[in-house]
Amino acid sequence: MTEATETREREPVKAQRDGGIGWGLRTAVGLTALLLIAPTVVVIPMSFSGATTFEFPPKSWSLRWYKSFFGSEKWMYALLTSVQIGLLVAVAATILGVAVALGLTRSRFRGRGAVRQLMMAPMIMPGIVVAIAIYGVFIRWQLNGTAIGFVIAHTVLALPFVVTAVSTSLAGYDRTQDIAAATLGATAWTTFFRITVPQVLPGVLSGFAFAFVTSLDEVVVALFLQTPDIQTLPVQMYNSITLEIDPTIAAASSVMVVATTLVLLVPQLVRRERRTR
């Protein structure tokens, strides 16, 4: 039997093995996606229920809870507060995250791995531990119940996501482009904004989106920092479900799901557009 014949006989076996692995992974991904999407499938129909309490499946349909949500001063104040804080956190975390990612990727110094692990600590540590630590420090600094306190705390929590996203984009960056730009007379800032940023833009946008969503969804630290004068939407939702049974939370949850989904889709659309070009 020739070598070519043996190769042709092995190809179907290899294809079957690859197909088996592929279907296994697809099944696992499908089950995981179903597990993640199932709560959303329940919450969104409940938000359109005409009942006076939580009901699934709804026996009648109505927009009463959306009217209650958008017509309530306290819900709108909480939503506006969350959006404002989220945007400030996204900007601050993106700027700091890009700087940290560049430093960790392009610098060689002793303890670089330890610094990288330290940057990931807020992502790894339990939220309640981080919340207690931030609460203890912020009491001394008199930052509890202030917008700047929320921004600083949420920036600490969001920074690891930005560093990870930007570092991934920088991993495939060719540094010879910087050298070529320098030989042509470009300054460091010109090289950064005209060469580096456009190429790592998908990672920067992903980090910005994750930072905004992290701030928008964060509730544990917000519960420690909140006061009657400043409450984020997750805190208002938490109070609504623990202190009173208000179905308006179903409408608020649906708004949060749609908003976060749209924000996370933006970097994907930008990446797909760049690949198409």
C-alpha positions in Angstrom: 0.0 0.0 0.0 1.4 3.3 -1.0 1.9 6.3 1.3 -0.7 8.3 -0.6 -3.3 5.6 -0.1 -2.6 5.4 3.6 -3.0 9.2 3.8 -6.4 9.0 2.1 -7.6 6.3 4.4 -6.5 8.2 7.5 -8.3 11.5 6.5 -11.9 10.2 7.1 -10.9 8.9 10.5 -9.4 12.3 11.4 -12.4 14.1 10.1 -14.7 11.9 12.2 -12.6 12.6 15.3 -12.6 16.3 14.6 -16.3 16.2 14.0 -16.9 14.4 17.3 -14.9 16.9 19.2 -16.6 19.7 17.4 -20.1 18.5 18.2 -19.1 17.9 21.8 -17.9 21.5 22.2 -20.9 22.8 20.4 -23.2 20.9 22.7 -21.4 22.2 25.8 -21.5 25.8 24.4 -25.2 25.4 23.6 -26.1 24.1 27.1 -24.0 26.9 28.7 -25.7 29.5 26.6 -29.1 28.1 27.4 -28.3 28.2 31.1 -27.2 31.8 30.9 -30.1 32.9 28.7 -32.9 31.1 30.6 -33.3 33.7 33.4 -33.6 36.4 30.7 -36.2 34.4 28.9 -38.2 34.4 32.1 -37.7 38.1 33.1 -38.5 39.8 29.9 -42.0 38.3 29.4 -42.7 39.0 33.1 -42.0 42.7 32.5 -44.9 42.8 30.0 -47.3 41.1 32.5 -50.6 42.8 33.4 -50.7 41.2 36.8 -50.2 43.0 40.0 -47.4 40.7 41.1 -44.8 38.4 39.5 -46.4 36.0 37.1 -44.9 33.6 34.6 -46.1 32.9 32.1 -48.2 36.1 32.0 -51.9 35.6 31.7 -52.4 39.2 30.4 -50.1 41.6 28.6 -49.5 45.3 29.5 -46.9 48.0 29.6 -47.9 49.1 33.1 -44.5 48.2 34.6 -42.5 50.1 32.0 -44.7 53.1 32.6 -44.1 52.7 36.3 -40.4 52.5 35.7 -40.0 55.4 33.3 -42.5 57.5 35.2 -40.9 57.0 38.6 -38.6 59.7 39.8 -36.6 57.4 42.1 -36.1 54.8 39.3 -35.0 57.4 36.8 -32.7 59.1 39.2 -31.1 55.7 40.0 -30.8 54.9 36.2 -29.2 58.3 35.5 -26.8 58.0 38.4 -25.7 54.5 37.1 -25.2 55.8 33.6 -23.2 58.8 34.6 -21.0 56.8 37.0 -20.6 54.1 34.4 -19.4 56.5 31.7 -16.9 58.1 34.1 -15.6 54.7 35.2 -15.3 53.5 31.6 -13.3 56.6 30.6 -11.0 56.4 33.7 -10.5 52.7 33.5 -9.8 52.7 29.8 -7.1 55.4 30.1 -5.5 53.7 33.1 -5.9 50.2 31.6 -4.3 51.2 28.3 -1.3 52.7 30.2 -0.9 49.7 32.4 -1.2 47.2 29.5 1.4 49.1 27.6 3.7 49.1 30.6 3.3 45.4 31.3 3.6 44.4 27.7 6.5 46.5 26.6 8.6 46.8 29.7 10.9 44.2 31.2 11.5 44.5 34.9 11.8 42.2 37.9 8.4 41.4 39.5 6.4 42.1 36.3 4.4 38.9 36.8 3.6 39.9 40.4 2.4 43.3 39.3 0.2 41.7 36.6 -1.3 39.3 39.2 -1.9 42.2 41.6 -3.8 44.0 38.8 -6.0 41.0 38.4 -6.8 40.8 42.2 -10.1 42.7 42.1 -11.4 40.2 39.5 -10.3 37.2 41.5 -11.1 38.2 45.1 -14.7 37.7 46.4 -16.8 40.9 46.0 -17.7 41.1 49.6 -14.0 41.2 50.6 -13.3 44.0 48.2 -16.4 45.8 49.3 -15.4 45.7 53.0 -11.9 46.8 52.2 -13.1 49.8 50.1 -15.7 50.7 52.7 -13.1 50.8 55.5 -10.7 53.0 53.5 -13.4 55.3 52.1 -14.8 56.0 55.6 -11.4 57.4 56.6 -11.2 59.4 53.4 -14.8 60.5 53.6 -15.7 59.2 50.2 -18.8 57.2 51.2 -21.9 58.4 49.6 -20.1 60.5 47.0 -20.0 60.2 43.2 -16.2 60.3 43.2 -16.2 57.5 45.7 -18.3 55.4 43.4 -16.1 56.2 40.4 -12.9 55.3 42.2 -14.3 52.0 43.6 -15.9 50.9 40.3 -12.7 51.9 38.4 -10.7 49.5 40.6 -13.1 46.7 39.8 -13.2 47.5 36.1 -9.5 48.0 35.5 -8.6 44.3 35.2 -11.0 43.8 32.3 -9.5 46.7 30.4 -5.9 45.5 31.1 -6.8 42.0 29.9 -8.6 43.2 26.7 -5.9 45.7 25.7 -3.0 43.3 26.5 -4.6 40.7 24.2 -4.6 43.2 21.4 -1.0 44.2 22.1 0.1 40.6 22.0 0.1 40.6 18.2 1.4 44.1 17.7 4.5 44.5 15.6 6.9 46.9 17.3 8.9 47.4 14.1 6.2 49.8 13.0 7.1 52.1 15.9 10.7 52.0 14.8 9.8 52.8 11.2 7.7 55.7 12.4 10.5 57.0 14.5 12.9 56.9 11.6 10.5 59.0 9.6 10.5 61.7 12.3 7.2 60.8 14.1 7.2 61.6 17.8 6.2 59.1 20.5 2.7 60.6 20.8 2.2 60.7 17.1 3.2 57.1 16.8 0.9 56.1 19.7 -2.2 57.9 18.3 -1.8 57.2 14.6 -0.3 53.7 14.6 -0.8 52.0 18.0 -4.3 53.1 18.9 -5.9 52.2 15.5 -4.5 48.7 15.6 -5.5 48.0 19.2 -8.8 49.8 18.9 -11.0 46.7 19.2 -9.3 45.8 22.5 -9.7 49.4 23.8 -13.4 49.4 22.8 -13.9 46.0 24.4 -12.2 47.2 27.6 -14.4 50.4 27.6 -17.6 48.3 27.1 -16.6 45.8 29.9 -15.7 48.7 32.2 -19.1 50.4 31.6 -21.0 47.1 32.1 -19.1 46.3 35.2 -20.0 49.6 36.8 -23.6 49.4 35.6 -24.1 46.0 37.0 -22.1 46.2 40.2 -24.2 46.0 43.4 -22.1 44.7 46.3 -19.7 47.6 46.6 -22.5 50.0 45.8 -24.5 48.7 48.7 -21.7 49.7 51.1 -21.2 53.1 49.5 -24.8 54.2 48.9 -26.7 56.8 50.9 -30.2 58.1 50.6 -28.9 60.8 48.4 -27.0 58.6 45.9 -28.1 55.2 44.8 -27.3 53.3 41.6 -29.9 51.3 39.7 -28.7 47.9 41.0 -29.0 49.1 44.5 -32.5 50.4 43.8 -33.4 47.0 42.3 -32.0 45.2 45.3 -34.1 47.4 47.7 -37.1 46.9 45.5 -36.9 43.1 45.8 -35.9 42.9 49.5 -37.9 45.7 51.0 -41.0 45.5 48.8 -42.4 43.2 46.2 -42.5 45.6 43.2 -42.9 44.0 39.7 -41.3 47.2 38.3 -38.0 45.5 38.9 -38.9 43.2 36.0 -39.0 46.2 33.6 -35.8 47.5 35.2 -34.1 44.2 34.7 -35.2 44.0 31.0 -33.8 47.5 30.4 -30.5 46.5 32.0 -30.3 43.3 29.9 -30.9 45.2 26.7 -28.5 48.0 27.5 -25.7 45.7 28.5 -26.2 43.5 25.5 -26.1 46.5 23.1 -22.9 47.9 24.8 -21.1 44.5 24.5 -22.2 44.1 20.9 -20.5 47.4 19.8 -16.9 46.1 20.0 -17.9 42.9 18.1 -19.5 45.0 15.3 -16.4 47.2 15.1 -14.1 44.1 15.0 -16.2 42.5 12.2 -16.2 45.7 10.2 -12.4 45.9 10.4 -12.1 42.3 9.3 -14.4 43.0 6.3 -12.3 46.0 5.3 
